[in-house]
Amino acid sequence: MTDNDTKRISRLTAILIQLQIKRLLTAKSLADKFCVNVRTIYRDIRALEQAGVPILTEEGKGYSLMEGYHVPPVMFTETEANALITAEQVVLKNKDTSFVKEYTEAMNKVKSVLRPNTKDKANLLASRVVFRQNPENEKSSHFLSILQTALTNFRITEIQYSSIETDLITNRAIEPFALYSTKENWLLIAYCRLRNDFRTFRLDRMESVKVRAERFEPHPFTLQEYFERCRKKYFSDP
């Protein structure tokens, strides 16, 4: 087997992984990612199809895997497993119980497909890596997982929110837009229908969260564009 053959096999595997990760991929984006020309990607896609991979082609849009098709579990290298184990130790210090629970269950599935030798080394590393943030393992919120689902499904969400300044509890109907973490706590950026504007909500100030079946229209800008708007709004010269 030549070096070119080895590189192509590695690229075919990587393309298959990318198709599992993303719903739709263009030949141009794949060519850019793997530093090859578009014709090479066309040949790679044909090779995968000939190998029995059910790849769907949407004219003018790109490639996707047939719904329901699953590739056998990915085998992680030792360094990849180490990175995941280290990240797990950070997550375990997070103050949202739902996030810790979901990540722990996901990591258990990852660990189940590790080779025995890699699994032993990963368990050793887990016992030797310590993060000192949140040393008491305090849990101050419980809603991250449900808010993530509301965000990705564009569902209007009802929250009871305790004001930081007055401790007054108000009922809000919000449209979740983005989440970010600070000091192991989580903040939600959302459009508040009570205030008719975007607001930032601390998850540890939420008393309850209920996701409605009603959907809202996705907001037509990215998180980076939102931050840029905020910068101009609050920090621009008079």
C-alpha positions in Angstrom: 0.0 0.0 0.0 1.4 3.4 -1.0 1.4 6.6 1.0 -1.2 7.9 -1.3 -3.5 4.9 -0.6 -3.0 5.4 3.1 -3.8 9.1 2.9 -6.9 8.3 0.9 -8.2 5.7 3.3 -7.7 8.2 6.2 -9.5 10.9 4.2 -12.4 8.6 3.3 -12.8 7.7 7.0 -12.6 11.3 8.0 -15.3 12.3 5.4 -17.6 9.6 6.7 -17.1 11.0 10.3 -17.9 14.5 9.0 -21.1 13.2 7.4 -22.1 11.7 10.7 -21.5 15.0 12.5 -23.1 17.4 10.1 -26.5 17.1 8.3 -25.3 18.6 5.0 -21.8 19.1 3.6 -20.7 20.6 0.3 -17.9 19.3 -1.9 -16.2 22.7 -1.6 -16.2 22.6 2.2 -14.8 19.1 2.3 -12.2 20.0 -0.3 -11.1 23.0 1.8 -11.0 20.9 5.0 -8.8 18.2 3.6 -6.7 20.4 1.3 -7.6 18.7 -1.9 -9.5 19.8 -5.0 -13.3 19.3 -5.5 -12.8 16.6 -8.2 -10.9 14.5 -5.5 -13.9 14.8 -3.2 -16.3 13.7 -6.0 -14.1 10.6 -6.5 -14.1 10.0 -2.7 -17.9 10.2 -2.5 -18.2 7.7 -5.3 -15.8 5.4 -3.5 -17.9 5.5 -0.4 -21.1 4.9 -2.3 -19.5 1.9 -4.0 -18.6 0.6 -0.6 -22.3 0.6 0.4 -22.5 3.9 2.3 -25.9 5.4 1.5 -25.0 9.0 0.7 -27.7 11.3 -0.6 -26.9 14.1 -3.0 -29.0 17.3 -3.0 -28.3 19.2 -6.1 -26.8 22.6 -5.4 -26.7 21.9 -1.7 -24.4 19.0 -0.9 -24.2 15.5 0.6 -25.8 13.9 3.6 -26.2 10.4 5.0 -29.4 8.6 4.6 -31.5 9.0 7.8 -31.2 6.0 10.1 -27.8 4.9 8.8 -25.3 4.3 11.5 -21.6 3.7 11.3 -20.0 1.3 13.8 -18.6 3.0 16.9 -15.6 5.1 16.4 -12.4 3.8 18.2 -10.7 6.6 20.1 -6.9 7.0 20.2 -5.2 7.3 23.6 -4.7 11.0 23.2 -8.3 11.6 22.1 -9.5 9.6 25.1 -7.2 11.6 27.4 -8.7 14.9 26.1 -12.2 13.7 26.8 -11.3 12.4 30.3 -9.7 15.8 31.1 -12.8 17.6 29.8 -14.9 15.4 32.0 -13.1 16.5 35.1 -13.9 20.2 34.2 -17.6 19.3 33.6 -17.9 17.5 36.9 -17.2 20.9 38.6 -20.0 22.6 36.7 -22.8 23.9 38.8 -25.7 22.7 36.7 -26.9 19.3 37.7 -28.6 18.5 34.3 -25.4 19.2 32.4 -23.3 17.0 34.7 -25.8 14.2 34.4 -26.1 14.2 30.6 -22.3 14.6 30.1 -21.6 11.8 32.5 -24.0 9.5 30.7 -22.4 10.4 27.3 -18.9 9.7 28.7 -20.0 6.3 30.0 -21.0 5.5 26.4 -17.6 6.7 25.1 -15.8 4.7 27.7 -17.7 1.6 26.7 -16.1 1.6 23.2 -12.5 2.2 24.4 -10.0 -0.6 24.0 -9.3 -2.3 27.3 -5.7 -0.9 27.5 -6.9 2.6 26.6 -9.7 2.4 29.1 -7.3 1.5 31.9 -5.1 4.4 31.1 -8.1 6.7 30.9 -9.3 5.6 34.3 -5.8 6.2 35.7 -5.8 9.7 34.2 -9.2 10.5 35.7 -7.9 9.7 39.1 -4.8 11.9 38.7 -6.4 15.1 37.2 -7.9 17.6 39.6 -9.5 21.0 39.0 -9.9 23.2 42.1 -12.7 25.4 40.8 -16.0 24.8 42.8 -14.2 22.6 45.4 -17.4 22.0 47.3 -19.1 20.7 44.2 -22.0 23.2 44.8 -24.9 22.8 42.3 -26.8 26.0 41.8 -28.9 25.3 38.6 -30.8 22.4 37.1 -32.1 23.6 33.7 -29.3 23.7 31.2 -30.3 20.5 29.4 -33.9 21.5 28.9 -32.9 25.0 27.8 -30.4 23.5 25.3 -33.3 21.5 23.8 -35.6 24.6 23.7 -32.8 26.6 22.0 -32.1 24.0 19.2 -35.8 23.4 18.6 -36.8 27.1 18.6 -39.4 26.6 21.3 -40.9 29.4 23.4 -40.0 28.8 27.0 -41.8 30.0 30.2 -39.6 30.8 33.2 -40.1 32.1 36.7 -37.2 34.4 37.2 -35.9 35.9 40.5 -34.5 39.4 40.0 -30.9 39.8 41.1 -31.5 43.4 42.4 -34.9 42.8 44.2 -35.4 39.0 44.5 -38.8 39.8 42.9 -40.1 36.7 40.9 -41.6 37.4 37.5 -43.0 35.1 34.8 -41.3 35.5 31.5 -42.0 34.0 28.0 -38.6 33.9 26.3 -37.1 32.8 23.0 -33.7 31.1 23.9 -30.9 32.3 21.7 -27.5 31.3 23.2 -25.8 30.0 26.3 -22.4 30.7 27.8 -20.6 29.8 30.9 -18.8 31.9 33.5 -17.2 30.5 36.7 -18.9 27.1 36.2 -22.3 28.8 36.1 -24.4 29.3 33.0 -26.1 32.4 31.5 -28.9 32.3 28.9 -29.3 35.0 26.2 -32.9 35.1 25.1 -35.5 37.4 23.6 -37.8 38.4 26.4 -41.4 38.9 25.3 -42.2 40.8 28.6 -39.4 43.4 27.9 -39.6 43.2 24.1 -35.8 43.0 23.9 -32.9 40.6 24.4 -31.9 39.9 28.0 -29.4 37.8 29.8 -30.7 35.4 32.4 -28.7 33.5 35.1 -29.7 29.9 35.3 -29.2 29.9 39.0 -31.9 32.6 39.3 -34.5 30.5 37.5 -37.2 29.0 39.8 -38.9 26.9 37.1 -38.6 26.3 33.4 -41.4 25.0 31.1 -40.9 24.5 27.3 -44.0 25.2 25.2 -45.0 23.3 22.1 -45.2 26.7 20.3 -42.2 27.5 18.1 -40.7 30.9 17.4 -39.0 32.1 14.2 -35.1 31.7 14.4 -33.4 35.0 14.9 -31.6 36.1 11.7 -28.1 36.7 13.1 -25.2 34.8 14.7 -24.0 35.0 18.3 -21.0 36.9 17.2 -23.2 39.5 15.4 -25.3 39.8 18.6 -22.2 40.5 20.6 -21.1 43.1 18.0 -24.5 44.8 18.3 -24.2 44.9 22.1 -20.7 46.4 21.8 -22.0 49.2 19.5 -25.0 49.8 21.7 -23.3 50.0 25.1 -19.7 51.0 24.3 -19.9 53.3 21.3 -18.8 56.9 21.5 -21.5 59.5 22.2 
